[in-house]
Amino acid sequence: MQKLLIIGATSAIAEATARRFALRGYRLHLLGRNGERLASLADDLRVRGASAANHAFFDANDLDSHPAVLDAAIAELGGLDMVLIAHGTLGDQKACEQSVELTMQELKTNVLSVIGLLTTLANHFEAQGHGSIAVIGSVAGDRGRQSNYVYGTAKGALALFLQGMRNRLSKRGVQVLTIKPGFVDTPMTASFPKGPLWATPDKVAEDIEKAIDKRRDVLYTPGFWRLIMLIIKSVPEAIFKRLSL
């Protein structure tokens, strides 16, 4: 029986991914801040076929709580085969430009809290010599743009951290998957105008499931974002800095 821990379990992508692994009979443990939504999701996952679905409160920005929360989750699951880290915020770039405090808070939520979790989890997986670590980042981390460079900074730093972890843990048979979604239609992006480049959480979840099964290293989802970001990254800086992106 496979055991999966999902951190930030009430995000739209995490919920869609959890449902896919519930159908496969996984034992699930959900962490997040909204107890009512976690309980509802856990009920839904059990109906869909999860062998177990439990949940607990977790505030990712309470860095001191990480070791105890992770230990409790692993004990509840009876081990750990896979973890999906899915929490994060999409802050207001203009507001961040005017506030050091807000900028630091966004970086704490989107990268520092994740690095804290990964540091503890990496040691666990390295010791046991198997498993999968999957983390939701963003294509925004591939190149800094004026419209979201605080968010992009967090995701870029996270991608680099995961790359180093992958280099370390691959020697122990541990998969480290960096997930880079493009535009996804979720409550976090409800105010954005939608277009043909937008994907559903279900599509992203389908791609995540396949990438984990195939033990991929980096996932752009939907796949066309790999080409889009390749083009964006190839624009010379002298030209790129004149663009309004």
MDAnalysis code that builds the backbone (N, CA, C; Angstrom):
import MDAnalysis as mda
import numpy as np

u = mda.Universe.empty(735, n_residues=245, atom_resindex=np.repeat(np.arange(245), 3), trajectory=True)
u.add_TopologyAttr("name", ["N", "CA", "C"] * 245)
u.add_TopologyAttr("resid", np.arange(1, 246))
u.add_TopologyAttr("resname", ["MET", "GLN", "LYS", "LEU", "LEU", "ILE", "ILE", "GLY", "ALA", "THR", "SER", "ALA", "ILE", "ALA", "GLU", "ALA", "THR", "ALA", "ARG", "ARG", "PHE", "ALA", "LEU", "ARG", "GLY", "TYR", "ARG", "LEU", "HIS", "LEU", "LEU", "GLY", "ARG", "ASN", "GLY", "GLU", "ARG", "LEU", "ALA", "SER", "LEU", "ALA", "ASP", "ASP", "LEU", "ARG", "VAL", "ARG", "GLY", "ALA", "SER", "ALA", "ALA", "ASN", "HIS", "ALA", "PHE", "PHE", "ASP", "ALA", "ASN", "ASP", "LEU", "ASP", "SER", "HIS", "PRO", "ALA", "VAL", "LEU", "ASP", "ALA", "ALA", "ILE", "ALA", "GLU", "LEU", "GLY", "GLY", "LEU", "ASP", "MET", "VAL", "LEU", "ILE", "ALA", "HIS", "GLY", "THR", "LEU", "GLY", "ASP", "GLN", "LYS", "ALA", "CYS", "GLU", "GLN", "SER", "VAL", "GLU", "LEU", "THR", "MET", "GLN", "GLU", "LEU", "LYS", "THR", "ASN", "VAL", "LEU", "SER", "VAL", "ILE", "GLY", "LEU", "LEU", "THR", "THR", "LEU", "ALA", "ASN", "HIS", "PHE", "GLU", "ALA", "GLN", "GLY", "HIS", "GLY", "SER", "ILE", "ALA", "VAL", "ILE", "GLY", "SER", "VAL", "ALA", "GLY", "ASP", "ARG", "GLY", "ARG", "GLN", "SER", "ASN", "TYR", "VAL", "TYR", "GLY", "THR", "ALA", "LYS", "GLY", "ALA", "LEU", "ALA", "LEU", "PHE", "LEU", "GLN", "GLY", "MET", "ARG", "ASN", "ARG", "LEU", "SER", "LYS", "ARG", "GLY", "VAL", "GLN", "VAL", "LEU", "THR", "ILE", "LYS", "PRO", "GLY", "PHE", "VAL", "ASP", "THR", "PRO", "MET", "THR", "ALA", "SER", "PHE", "PRO", "LYS", "GLY", "PRO", "LEU", "TRP", "ALA", "THR", "PRO", "ASP", "LYS", "VAL", "ALA", "GLU", "ASP", "ILE", "GLU", "LYS", "ALA", "ILE", "ASP", "LYS", "ARG", "ARG", "ASP", "VAL", "LEU", "TYR", "THR", "PRO", "GLY", "PHE", "TRP", "ARG", "LEU", "ILE", "MET", "LEU", "ILE", "ILE", "LYS", "SER", "VAL", "PRO", "GLU", "ALA", "ILE", "PHE", "LYS", "ARG", "LEU", "SER", "LEU"])
u.atoms.positions = np.array([
    [0.846, -1.190, 0.000],
    [0.000, 0.000, 0.000],
    [0.889, 1.251, 0.000],
    [0.717, 2.100, -1.006],
    [1.519, 3.308, -1.136],
    [0.982, 4.410, -0.226],
    [1.909, 5.158, 0.347],
    [1.569, 6.180, 1.332],
    [1.996, 7.546, 0.836],
    [1.036, 8.453, 0.723],
    [1.249, 9.763, 0.116],
    [0.879, 10.872, 1.093],
    [1.814, 11.797, 1.288],
    [1.586, 12.995, 2.087],
    [1.415, 14.179, 1.144],
    [0.339, 14.952, 1.326],
    [0.094, 16.132, 0.505],
    [0.077, 17.360, 1.410],
    [0.972, 18.293, 1.155],
    [1.098, 19.516, 1.935],
    [0.519, 20.670, 1.113],
    [-0.426, 21.391, 1.705],
    [-1.185, 22.367, 0.917],
    [-2.277, 21.659, 0.158],
    [-2.944, 20.716, 0.843],
    [-3.831, 19.768, 0.173],
    [-5.111, 20.386, -0.374],
    [-5.483, 21.592, 0.087],
    [-6.732, 22.187, -0.398],
    [-6.527, 23.077, -1.614],
    [-5.310, 23.168, -2.144],
    [-5.140, 23.875, -3.410],
    [-5.829, 23.067, -4.505],
    [-6.264, 23.743, -5.548],
    [-7.043, 23.072, -6.598],
    [-6.247, 21.955, -7.262],
    [-4.965, 22.196, -7.532],
    [-4.144, 21.174, -8.181],
    [-3.918, 19.999, -7.235],
    [-3.670, 20.278, -5.959],
    [-3.461, 19.209, -4.993],
    [-4.706, 18.348, -4.852],
    [-5.883, 18.967, -4.788],
    [-7.128, 18.217, -4.669],
    [-7.311, 17.289, -5.866],
    [-7.086, 17.817, -7.063],
    [-7.261, 17.002, -8.274],
    [-6.260, 15.853, -8.301],
    [-5.047, 16.110, -7.847],
    [-4.032, 15.058, -7.820],
    [-4.381, 14.011, -6.770],
    [-4.842, 14.445, -5.613],
    [-5.224, 13.511, -4.545],
    [-6.311, 12.554, -5.019],
    [-7.257, 13.053, -5.786],
    [-8.349, 12.197, -6.263],
    [-7.816, 11.098, -7.175],
    [-6.814, 11.412, -7.958],
    [-6.231, 10.407, -8.860],
    [-5.549, 9.289, -8.071],
    [-4.853, 9.656, -7.023],
    [-4.168, 8.624, -6.250],
    [-5.126, 7.894, -5.315],
    [-6.227, 8.527, -4.934],
    [-7.258, 7.826, -4.172],
    [-7.843, 6.685, -4.994],
    [-8.065, 6.925, -6.274],
    [-8.596, 5.892, -7.159],
    [-7.672, 4.684, -7.238],
    [-6.410, 4.884, -6.930],
    [-5.434, 3.797, -6.970],
    [-5.258, 3.131, -5.603],
    [-6.077, 3.543, -4.640],
    [-6.064, 2.901, -3.341],
    [-4.965, 3.343, -2.402],
    [-4.376, 4.501, -2.675],
    [-3.300, 5.013, -1.818],
    [-3.825, 5.353, -0.428],
    [-2.914, 5.293, 0.539],
    [-3.172, 5.818, 1.879],
    [-2.706, 7.270, 1.891],
    [-3.579, 8.213, 2.243],
    [-3.306, 9.634, 2.102],
    [-3.340, 10.352, 3.445],
    [-2.458, 11.316, 3.587],
    [-2.495, 12.219, 4.735],
    [-2.408, 13.647, 4.210],
    [-3.351, 14.487, 4.612],
    [-3.509, 15.827, 4.071],
    [-3.142, 16.870, 5.111],
    [-2.340, 17.848, 4.717],
    [-1.979, 18.953, 5.599],
    [-2.426, 20.272, 4.983],
    [-2.945, 21.159, 5.801],
    [-3.369, 22.470, 5.330],
    [-3.929, 23.282, 6.490],
    [-4.392, 24.489, 6.186],
    [-4.862, 25.398, 7.235],
    [-6.376, 25.390, 7.412],
    [-7.117, 24.916, 6.394],
    [-8.573, 24.961, 6.455],
    [-9.107, 23.583, 6.860],
    [-9.382, 23.436, 8.158],
    [-9.795, 22.142, 8.670],
    [-11.081, 21.617, 8.055],
    [-12.053, 22.509, 7.818],
    [-13.330, 22.085, 7.245],
    [-13.142, 21.530, 5.840],
    [-12.353, 22.231, 5.034],
    [-12.112, 21.758, 3.662],
    [-11.285, 20.476, 3.655],
    [-10.332, 20.369, 4.564],
    [-9.535, 19.143, 4.647],
    [-10.416, 17.947, 4.989],
    [-11.322, 18.135, 5.950],
    [-12.209, 17.044, 6.355],
    [-13.112, 16.623, 5.200],
    [-13.645, 17.605, 4.477],
    [-14.511, 17.312, 3.336],
    [-13.743, 16.573, 2.250],
    [-12.517, 17.022, 1.979],
    [-11.701, 16.362, 0.959],
    [-11.365, 14.941, 1.386],
    [-11.011, 14.743, 2.646],
    [-10.684, 13.404, 3.126],
    [-11.876, 12.463, 2.960],
    [-13.070, 12.939, 3.267],
    [-14.285, 12.129, 3.075],
    [-14.439, 11.741, 1.611],
    [-14.254, 12.705, 0.737],
    [-14.384, 12.469, -0.698],
    [-13.362, 11.433, -1.181],
    [-12.141, 11.530, -0.691],
    [-11.081, 10.611, -1.125],
    [-11.354, 9.184, -0.675],
    [-11.906, 9.025, 0.523],
    [-12.247, 7.677, 0.988],
    [-13.337, 7.065, 0.125],
    [-14.319, 7.873, -0.260],
    [-15.390, 7.384, -1.141],
    [-14.818, 6.968, -2.492],
    [-13.815, 7.680, -2.963],
    [-13.220, 7.398, -4.272],
    [-12.286, 6.189, -4.261],
    [-11.952, 5.680, -3.095],
    [-11.150, 4.459, -3.075],
    [-9.878, 4.512, -2.261],
    [-9.574, 5.648, -1.638],
    [-8.373, 5.718, -0.811],
    [-8.473, 4.706, 0.325],
    [-7.392, 3.992, 0.587],
    [-7.406, 3.012, 1.671],
    [-7.503, 3.703, 3.025],
    [-7.050, 4.949, 3.091],
    [-7.219, 5.806, 4.263],
    [-6.999, 7.237, 3.818],
    [-7.631, 8.159, 4.487],
    [-7.440, 9.586, 4.198],
    [-7.629, 10.356, 5.492],
    [-6.526, 10.790, 6.063],
    [-6.546, 11.553, 7.307],
    [-6.014, 12.956, 7.052],
    [-6.165, 13.837, 8.021],
    [-5.753, 15.224, 7.799],
    [-5.348, 15.862, 9.117],
    [-4.592, 16.948, 9.016],
    [-4.166, 17.694, 10.194],
    [-3.907, 19.138, 9.804],
    [-4.040, 20.027, 10.777],
    [-3.757, 21.439, 10.551],
    [-2.255, 21.650, 10.389],
    [-1.905, 22.547, 9.467],
    [-0.493, 22.877, 9.271],
    [-0.370, 24.272, 8.688],
    [0.428, 25.105, 9.358],
    [0.761, 26.437, 8.852],
    [2.210, 26.385, 8.389],
    [2.423, 26.413, 7.089],
    [3.765, 26.251, 6.535],
    [4.726, 27.327, 6.989],
    [4.200, 28.513, 7.328],
    [5.074, 29.602, 7.753],
    [5.536, 29.476, 9.208],
    [4.993, 28.526, 9.925],
    [5.477, 28.223, 11.274],
    [6.626, 27.227, 11.122],
    [7.790, 27.738, 10.797],
    [8.916, 26.879, 10.449],
    [9.311, 25.953, 11.588],
    [9.182, 26.409, 12.818],
    [9.579, 25.589, 13.961],
    [8.710, 24.343, 14.115],
    [7.506, 24.382, 13.561],
    [6.579, 23.245, 13.706],
    [6.853, 22.126, 12.698],
    [7.644, 22.401, 11.666],
    [7.800, 21.441, 10.570],
    [8.220, 20.040, 11.021],
    [9.299, 19.885, 11.803],
    [9.736, 18.525, 12.149],
    [8.660, 17.707, 12.857],
    [7.980, 18.315, 13.829],
    [6.962, 17.587, 14.587],
    [5.771, 17.216, 13.706],
    [5.352, 18.139, 12.845],
    [4.215, 17.864, 11.960],
    [4.561, 16.746, 10.992],
    [5.756, 16.778, 10.429],
    [6.168, 15.732, 9.487],
    [6.297, 14.383, 10.189],
    [6.860, 14.382, 11.376],
    [6.977, 13.129, 12.132],
    [5.601, 12.529, 12.411],
    [4.650, 13.390, 12.784],
    [3.299, 12.911, 13.070],
    [2.626, 12.371, 11.815],
    [2.843, 13.034, 10.691],
    [2.238, 12.586, 9.431],
    [2.795, 11.231, 9.016],
    [4.102, 11.066, 9.135],
    [4.726, 9.799, 8.751],
    [4.267, 8.675, 9.676],
    [4.117, 8.986, 10.949],
    [3.618, 7.990, 11.896],
    [2.179, 7.601, 11.571],
    [1.356, 8.586, 11.234],
    [-0.044, 8.328, 10.880],
    [-0.147, 7.441, 9.646],
    [0.708, 7.709, 8.668],
    [0.711, 6.931, 7.425],
    [1.340, 5.549, 7.602],
    [2.201, 5.415, 8.609],
    [2.937, 4.170, 8.766],
    [4.095, 4.059, 7.804],
    [4.694, 5.219, 7.477],
    [5.781, 5.269, 6.500],
    [5.489, 6.351, 5.484],
    [6.352, 6.476, 4.502],
    [6.153, 7.517, 3.494],
    [6.825, 7.101, 2.187],
    [6.013, 7.028, 1.128],
    [6.526, 6.689, -0.200],
    [6.599, 7.899, -1.118],
    [5.734, 8.875, -0.867],
    [5.646, 10.011, -1.778],
    [5.134, 11.232, -1.035],
    [5.653, 12.401, -1.406],
    [5.135, 13.650, -0.868],
    [4.900, 14.618, -2.021],
    [3.785, 15.331, -1.960],
    [3.487, 16.408, -2.902],
    [3.375, 17.694, -2.101],
    [4.221, 18.668, -2.419],
    [4.157, 19.980, -1.771],
    [3.484, 20.946, -2.728],
    [2.349, 21.506, -2.291],
    [1.514, 22.270, -3.212],
    [1.079, 23.619, -2.670],
    [1.578, 24.033, -1.503],
    [1.097, 25.294, -0.935],
    [1.826, 26.484, -1.570],
    [1.214, 27.626, -1.490],
    [1.816, 28.846, -2.022],
    [0.789, 29.946, -2.171],
    [1.281, 31.154, -2.423],
    [0.414, 32.305, -2.643],
    [0.879, 33.051, -3.894],
    [-0.054, 33.690, -4.539],
    [0.255, 34.529, -5.694],
    [0.046, 35.973, -5.252],
    [1.112, 36.586, -4.762],
    [1.006, 37.909, -4.175],
    [0.792, 39.023, -5.186],
    [0.504, 40.180, -4.672],
    [0.301, 41.377, -5.477],
    [1.666, 42.004, -5.752],
    [2.129, 41.926, -6.991],
    [3.459, 42.417, -7.336],
    [3.606, 43.907, -7.012],
    [2.626, 44.713, -7.381],
    [2.719, 46.157, -7.140],
    [2.785, 46.465, -5.649],
    [2.013, 45.733, -4.863],
    [2.047, 45.940, -3.421],
    [3.402, 45.536, -2.852],
    [3.954, 44.454, -3.365],
    [5.276, 44.010, -2.906],
    [6.354, 45.044, -3.215],
    [6.221, 45.711, -4.347],
    [7.213, 46.716, -4.727],
    [7.270, 47.868, -3.736],
    [6.190, 48.066, -3.009],
    [6.116, 49.172, -2.047],
    [6.329, 48.724, -0.609],
    [6.523, 47.435, -0.383],
    [6.580, 46.932, 0.982],
    [7.636, 45.845, 1.132],
    [8.665, 46.144, 1.902],
    [9.667, 45.126, 2.214],
    [9.017, 43.988, 2.991],
    [8.159, 44.323, 3.944],
    [7.515, 43.308, 4.777],
    [6.691, 42.333, 3.941],
    [5.904, 42.867, 3.006],
    [5.065, 42.010, 2.167],
    [5.920, 41.147, 1.241],
    [6.981, 41.730, 0.695],
    [7.879, 40.956, -0.168],
    [8.498, 39.802, 0.597],
    [8.987, 40.073, 1.799],
    [9.598, 39.027, 2.606],
    [8.582, 37.939, 2.975],
    [7.337, 38.354, 3.221],
    [6.301, 37.377, 3.551],
    [6.024, 36.455, 2.370],
    [5.954, 37.030, 1.171],
    [5.724, 36.209, -0.021],
    [6.869, 35.225, -0.244],
    [8.092, 35.672, -0.028],
    [9.243, 34.789, -0.202],
    [9.256, 33.702, 0.873],
    [8.851, 34.062, 2.081],
    [8.801, 33.063, 3.148],
    [7.801, 31.964, 2.808],
    [6.623, 32.354, 2.345],
    [5.581, 31.374, 2.035],
    [5.961, 30.512, 0.840],
    [6.458, 31.143, -0.218],
    [6.629, 30.450, -1.487],
    [7.962, 29.745, -1.676],
    [8.964, 30.117, -0.875],
    [10.232, 29.405, -1.039],
    [10.838, 28.975, 0.293],
    [10.922, 29.849, 1.288],
    [11.610, 29.481, 2.522],
    [10.888, 28.363, 3.273],
    [9.570, 28.430, 3.333],
    [8.830, 27.372, 4.024],
    [8.977, 26.037, 3.294],
    [9.024, 26.093, 1.975],
    [9.178, 24.864, 1.184],
    [10.567, 24.278, 1.384],
    [11.581, 25.133, 1.379],
    [12.947, 24.667, 1.618],
    [13.064, 24.042, 3.010],
    [12.403, 24.637, 3.997],
    [12.411, 24.055, 5.329],
    [11.849, 22.637, 5.331],
    [10.719, 22.451, 4.680],
    [10.118, 21.124, 4.588],
    [11.021, 20.156, 3.834],
    [11.557, 20.620, 2.720],
    [12.378, 19.744, 1.890],
    [13.656, 19.302, 2.594],
    [14.211, 20.169, 3.415],
    [15.434, 19.809, 4.128],
    [15.187, 18.616, 5.048],
    [14.076, 18.641, 5.769],
    [13.725, 17.514, 6.639],
    [13.346, 16.280, 5.827],
    [12.530, 16.474, 4.801],
    [12.072, 15.341, 3.996],
    [13.211, 14.678, 3.231],
    [14.156, 15.462, 2.747],
    [15.281, 14.895, 2.004],
    [16.062, 13.914, 2.861],
    [16.257, 14.263, 4.120],
    [16.990, 13.367, 5.016],
    [16.229, 12.073, 5.256],
    [14.906, 12.180, 5.372],
    [14.080, 10.986, 5.557],
    [14.181, 10.065, 4.345],
    [13.983, 10.617, 3.160],
    [14.006, 9.795, 1.954],
    [15.405, 9.245, 1.666],
    [16.416, 10.043, 1.939],
    [17.784, 9.573, 1.731],
    [18.073, 8.372, 2.621],
    [17.621, 8.420, 3.856],
    [17.876, 7.328, 4.791],
    [17.160, 6.046, 4.375],
    [15.925, 6.177, 3.856],
    [15.187, 4.971, 3.501],
    [15.525, 4.449, 2.110],
    [16.109, 5.314, 1.262],
    [16.619, 4.845, -0.021],
    [15.587, 4.600, -1.101],
    [14.428, 5.209, -1.000],
    [13.418, 5.115, -2.061],
    [12.360, 6.177, -1.827],
    [11.545, 6.420, -2.852],
    [10.435, 7.349, -2.722],
    [10.456, 8.452, -3.756],
    [9.434, 9.290, -3.702],
    [9.274, 10.397, -4.647],
    [8.919, 11.674, -3.909],
    [9.586, 12.767, -4.288],
    [9.289, 14.098, -3.787],
    [8.848, 14.934, -4.981],
    [7.632, 15.447, -4.948],
    [7.108, 16.269, -6.041],
    [6.717, 17.634, -5.482],
    [7.156, 18.685, -6.149],
    [6.926, 20.045, -5.656],
    [6.370, 20.906, -6.784],
    [5.287, 21.619, -6.501],
    [4.693, 22.495, -7.502],
    [5.401, 23.844, -7.481],
    [6.077, 24.155, -8.576],
    [6.697, 25.453, -8.769],
    [5.899, 26.240, -9.787],
    [6.571, 26.828, -10.773],
    [5.862, 27.601, -11.788],
    [6.818, 27.947, -12.923],
    [6.263, 28.107, -14.112],
    [7.069, 28.606, -15.228],
    [7.548, 30.026, -14.945],
    [6.906, 30.714, -13.992],
    [7.319, 32.080, -13.644],
    [8.748, 32.129, -13.128],
    [9.263, 31.001, -12.648],
    [10.613, 30.965, -12.135],
    [11.687, 30.842, -13.198],
    [11.277, 30.725, -14.464],
    [12.260, 30.544, -15.533],
    [12.923, 31.844, -15.977],
    [12.213, 32.962, -15.817],
    [12.809, 34.255, -16.148],
    [12.049, 35.361, -15.433],
    [12.797, 36.306, -14.872],
    [12.163, 37.409, -14.159],
    [11.440, 38.357, -15.097],
    [10.181, 38.658, -14.748],
    [9.381, 39.584, -15.549],
    [8.781, 40.630, -14.618],
    [8.601, 41.846, -15.120],
    [8.167, 42.948, -14.270],
    [6.806, 42.696, -13.632],
    [5.984, 41.868, -14.244],
    [4.622, 41.666, -13.742],
    [4.551, 40.749, -12.529],
    [5.600, 39.937, -12.292],
    [5.506, 38.992, -11.165],
    [6.873, 38.525, -10.682],
    [7.848, 39.435, -10.611],
    [9.196, 38.959, -10.311],
    [9.410, 38.558, -8.855],
    [8.566, 39.005, -7.931],
    [8.691, 38.510, -6.556],
    [8.280, 37.038, -6.505],
    [7.130, 36.730, -7.086],
    [6.672, 35.341, -7.185],
    [7.665, 34.515, -7.998],
    [8.133, 35.071, -9.113],
    [9.078, 34.364, -9.962],
    [10.396, 34.087, -9.261],
    [10.846, 35.018, -8.437],
    [12.069, 34.815, -7.666],
    [11.943, 33.595, -6.762],
    [10.812, 33.487, -6.079],
    [10.585, 32.347, -5.190],
    [10.611, 31.044, -5.962],
    [9.919, 31.000, -7.091],
    [9.840, 29.761, -7.859],
    [11.168, 29.433, -8.544],
    [11.916, 30.457, -8.938],
    [13.228, 30.218, -9.522],
    [14.201, 29.656, -8.500],
    [14.197, 30.224, -7.296],
    [15.065, 29.722, -6.231],
    [14.683, 28.298, -5.848],
    [13.391, 28.030, -5.814],
    [12.921, 26.694, -5.477],
    [13.371, 25.669, -6.518],
    [13.298, 26.041, -7.799],
    [13.729, 25.130, -8.859],
    [15.203, 24.790, -8.726],
    [16.018, 25.774, -8.376],
    [17.452, 25.541, -8.212],
    [17.714, 24.638, -7.001],
    [16.998, 24.858, -5.913],
    [17.146, 24.019, -4.725],
    [16.781, 22.576, -5.051],
    [15.682, 22.391, -5.775],
    [15.254, 21.044, -6.152],
    [16.253, 20.375, -7.082],
    [16.857, 21.154, -7.958],
    [17.869, 20.602, -8.860],
    [19.041, 20.032, -8.065],
    [19.481, 20.773, -7.065],
    [20.563, 20.285, -6.223],
    [20.163, 19.050, -5.431],
    [18.949, 19.053, -4.886],
    [18.455, 17.883, -4.163],
    [18.367, 16.667, -5.067],
    [17.936, 16.886, -6.298],
    [17.832, 15.784, -7.265],
    [19.202, 15.164, -7.513],
    [20.194, 16.016, -7.672],
    [21.555, 15.552, -7.886],
    [22.037, 14.718, -6.704],
    [21.646, 15.132, -5.506],
    [22.036, 14.413, -4.283],
    [21.273, 13.104, -4.103],
    [19.939, 13.154, -4.248],
    [19.101, 12.023, -3.869],
    [18.952, 10.963, -4.949],
    [19.237, 11.309, -6.196],
    [19.127, 10.317, -7.272],
    [20.043, 9.124, -7.007],
    [21.133, 9.377, -6.339],
    [22.094, 8.306, -6.030],
    [21.537, 7.327, -5.001],
    [20.462, 7.714, -4.325],
    [19.803, 6.859, -3.343],
    [18.471, 6.326, -3.855],
    [18.207, 6.531, -5.148],
    [16.979, 6.009, -5.740],
    [15.740, 6.813, -5.435],
    [15.921, 8.083, -5.075],
    [14.787, 8.949, -4.734],
    [14.508, 9.900, -5.888],
    [13.271, 9.933, -6.342],
    [12.854, 10.863, -7.387],
    [12.586, 12.241, -6.794],
    [13.067, 13.276, -7.468],
    [12.738, 14.653, -7.103],
    [12.156, 15.308, -8.355],
    [10.865, 15.597, -8.323],
    [10.145, 16.132, -9.475],
    [9.812, 17.596, -9.266],
    [10.283, 18.441, -10.178],
    [9.923, 19.864, -10.193],
    [8.773, 20.050, -11.162],
    [7.648, 20.529, -10.668],
    [6.444, 20.711, -11.489],
    [6.315, 22.180, -11.840],
    [6.250, 22.478, -13.137],
    [6.178, 23.862, -13.590],
    [4.899, 24.084, -14.401],
    [3.797, 24.370, -13.718],
    [2.572, 24.689, -14.463],
    [2.674, 26.072, -15.097],
    [1.934, 26.231, -16.187],
    [1.724, 27.551, -16.747],
    [0.475, 28.151, -16.122],
    [-0.385, 28.759, -16.925],
    [-1.626, 29.341, -16.408],
    [-2.618, 28.222, -16.072],
    [-3.119, 28.214, -14.838],
    [-4.088, 27.209, -14.412],
    [-5.302, 27.916, -13.840],
    [-6.479, 27.477, -14.249],
    [-7.738, 28.086, -13.826],
    [-8.106, 27.574, -12.441],
    [-7.718, 28.317, -11.415],
    [-7.973, 27.948, -10.024],
    [-8.558, 29.151, -9.285],
    [-9.031, 28.964, -8.063],
    [-9.512, 30.117, -7.285],
    [-8.446, 31.200, -7.127],
    [-7.158, 30.822, -7.093],
    [-6.091, 31.798, -6.920],
    [-5.962, 32.714, -8.133],
    [-6.425, 32.239, -9.304],
    [-6.328, 33.045, -10.532],
    [-7.708, 33.438, -11.050],
    [-8.704, 33.441, -10.161],
    [-10.089, 33.696, -10.573],
    [-10.263, 35.053, -11.244],
    [-9.465, 36.050, -10.850],
    [-9.639, 37.401, -11.383],
    [-8.935, 37.616, -12.726],
    [-8.180, 36.636, -13.187],
    [-7.434, 36.780, -14.432],
    [-8.322, 36.452, -15.635],
    [-8.200, 37.216, -16.745],
    [-8.905, 36.826, -17.965],
    [-8.321, 35.528, -18.509],
    [-9.178, 34.617, -18.967],
    [-8.736, 33.302, -19.415],
    [-8.617, 33.253, -20.942],
    [-7.804, 32.343, -21.436],
    [-7.587, 32.196, -22.874],
    [-7.133, 30.787, -23.197],
    [-6.683, 30.542, -24.433],
    [-6.329, 29.181, -24.871],
    [-5.116, 28.589, -24.169],
    [-4.302, 29.407, -23.518],
    [-3.124, 28.880, -22.828],
    [-3.443, 28.367, -21.426],
    [-4.684, 28.528, -20.998],
    [-5.057, 28.147, -19.639],
    [-5.430, 26.672, -19.576],
    [-5.028, 26.019, -18.485],
    [-5.333, 24.608, -18.267],
    [-6.220, 24.447, -17.042],
    [-6.855, 23.292, -16.925],
    [-7.651, 22.969, -15.743],
    [-6.772, 22.250, -14.715],
    [-7.149, 22.302, -13.442],
    [-6.418, 21.528, -12.439],
    [-6.376, 20.040, -12.758],
    [-7.460, 19.503, -13.349],
    [-7.492, 18.083, -13.689],
    [-6.423, 17.733, -14.722],
    [-6.224, 18.614, -15.703],
    [-5.193, 18.365, -16.707],
    [-3.813, 18.365, -16.071],
    [-3.561, 19.326, -15.206],
    [-2.262, 19.396, -14.523],
    [-2.073, 18.167, -13.648],
    [-3.122, 17.747, -12.939],
    [-3.035, 16.568, -12.079],
    [-2.737, 15.313, -12.895],
    [-3.358, 15.203, -14.053],
    [-3.087, 14.060, -14.933],
    [-1.608, 14.021, -15.330],
    [-1.069, 15.179, -15.669],
    [0.346, 15.257, -16.043],
    [1.259, 14.937, -14.863],
    [0.886, 15.388, -13.666],
    [1.681, 15.102, -12.475],
    [1.718, 13.603, -12.208],
    [0.565, 12.967, -12.283],
    [0.502, 11.516, -12.052],
    [1.405, 10.763, -13.027],
    [1.335, 11.130, -14.300],
    [2.175, 10.466, -15.301],
    [3.654, 10.717, -15.055],
    [4.002, 11.948, -14.668],
    [5.407, 12.294, -14.440],
    [5.976, 11.534, -13.246],
    [5.162, 11.359, -12.206],
    [5.611, 10.579, -11.051],
    [5.804, 9.122, -11.445],
    [4.840, 8.576, -12.173],
    [4.941, 7.173, -12.591],
    [6.165, 6.924, -13.468],
    [6.493, 7.897, -14.315],
    [7.631, 7.747, -15.221],
    [8.943, 8.216, -14.595],
    [8.859, 8.673, -13.355],
    [10.028, 9.144, -12.593],
    [10.766, 10.254, -13.345],
    [9.981, 11.196, -13.835],
    [10.527, 12.363, -14.525],
    [11.210, 13.287, -13.526],
    [12.064, 14.168, -14.053],
    [12.775, 15.145, -13.229],
    [12.082, 16.500, -13.212],
    [11.671, 16.963, -14.385],
    [11.034, 18.276, -14.525],
    [9.806, 18.113, -15.409],
    [8.704, 18.690, -14.980],
    [7.457, 18.636, -15.735],
    [6.975, 20.041, -16.037],
    [6.878, 20.384, -17.319],
    [6.138, 21.568, -17.752],
    [4.733, 21.099, -18.094],
    [3.729, 21.781, -17.539],
    [2.364, 21.350, -17.771],
    [1.433, 22.539, -17.985],
    [0.632, 22.497, -19.075],
    [0.701, 21.571, -20.202],
    [2.055, 21.644, -20.910],
    [2.368, 20.625, -21.695],
    [3.695, 20.466, -22.258],
    [4.173, 21.592, -23.152],
    [3.228, 22.330, -23.759],
    [3.655, 23.397, -24.676],
    [4.389, 24.524, -23.949],
    [4.267, 24.571, -22.609],
    [4.969, 25.623, -21.870],
    [6.472, 25.452, -21.912],
    [6.939, 24.253, -22.158],
    [8.390, 24.061, -22.287],
    [8.924, 24.876, -23.465],
    [8.212, 24.832, -24.593],
    [8.620, 25.589, -25.777],
    [8.445, 27.084, -25.545],
    [7.323, 27.483, -24.951],
    [7.085, 28.910, -24.685],
    [8.208, 29.490, -23.837],
    [8.567, 28.781, -22.783],
    [9.598, 29.307, -21.883],
    [10.987, 29.236, -22.510],
    [11.208, 28.280, -23.382],
    [12.477, 28.221, -24.106],
    [12.643, 29.475, -24.963],
    [11.568, 29.885, -25.613],
    [11.601, 31.091, -26.432],
    [11.822, 32.328, -25.562],
    [11.076, 32.413, -24.449],
    [11.204, 33.573, -23.562],
    [12.613, 33.670, -22.989],
    [13.182, 32.544, -22.608],
    [14.533, 32.551, -22.029],
    [15.606, 32.895, -23.063],
    [15.299, 32.673, -24.333],
    [16.304, 32.900, -25.378],
    [16.377, 34.355, -25.850],
    [15.405, 35.190, -25.441],
    [15.418, 36.593, -25.849],
    [16.590, 37.307, -25.169],
    [17.469, 37.966, -25.904],
    [18.603, 38.669, -25.288],
    [18.140, 39.715, -24.273],
    [18.901, 39.887, -23.216],
    [18.521, 40.799, -22.142],
    [18.352, 42.231, -22.642],
    [19.165, 42.640, -23.596],
    [19.075, 44.008, -24.128],
    [17.702, 44.269, -24.750],
    [17.106, 43.219, -25.311],
    [15.769, 43.331, -25.895],
    [14.704, 43.084, -24.830],
    [14.950, 42.070, -24.020],
    [13.941, 41.648, -23.039],
    [13.588, 42.764, -22.065],
    [14.579, 43.556, -21.651],
    [14.294, 44.581, -20.657],
    [13.421, 45.712, -21.196],
    [13.272, 45.787, -22.500],
    [12.387, 46.804, -23.104],
    [10.943, 46.316, -23.218],
    [10.741, 45.018, -22.999],
    [9.403, 44.446, -23.142],
    [8.593, 44.666, -21.874],
    [7.282, 44.632, -22.008],
    [6.384, 44.748, -20.859],
    [5.671, 43.406, -20.677],
    [6.279, 42.556, -19.878],
    [5.755, 41.215, -19.683],
    [5.435, 40.967, -18.210],
])
